[in-house]
Amino acid sequence: MTGRSARDRTPEQRSAELGRGFGRLMALGIVLVIAGAVGLAYAGLATLTSMLLFGWLLLIGGAVGLLHALQARGSNFVWLAVIVAALNLAAGVVVIVRPDVTAAALTMFAALLFLTGGVYRLVGGVVVRGPQFGWTLVQGVFDLLLGILVLSNWPHSSRYVLGIFISLALLFDGLGLFAMGFGGRRIVGMVEEGRYDEARHGPGRTGQGVANGSEHASAAPWSSLTKKQKRQNRSSE
């Protein structure tokens, strides 16, 4: 029934549905941009909120995994599923009870990732010297400086670093969704405008103009040929 109703829709209804879909995409992008801006303004609160959300996700995932393990008691990997579920539950409890310690540990891990990534980019760029040599060196230096900056102020930096990272991710994702929805609505509007012009002026005008132009272009060599023949006949007379 759904496929049949989709086929029975007119082009105007499909365009309107696409426009509404792109509009919802723009609305979601605006919500993410606002959330990212608020997170940047209150980075400490964003860090605490993200840690609590992460802990609850671990708890829910552990509970769901334990439920599936109990339902599949006859399988050979039931104990492995139980262990993984128990670890998720324990990690969720620790994150919820001590979000500050979890944020400090994750900040340390992120800083070490930046340091190792910067060293890898610098060494790899110097050794390989590819076409993106300068850009690779700039990225490596930026990663090194960011890792050193986070570590130099650790553990105080753990109060706002994760919140800033998450807020920036929300901000850029929101901007991308908004741009995608805006571009999609513009394309739908252009299609609708072209369909309106075609209905107003009538289809095939452009094709007729091209056809008439080609007829005149094809007739031009024959007219020049007949004029040349007339000149030869006059000269022979």
Disulfide bonds with the S-S distance in Angstrom:
none
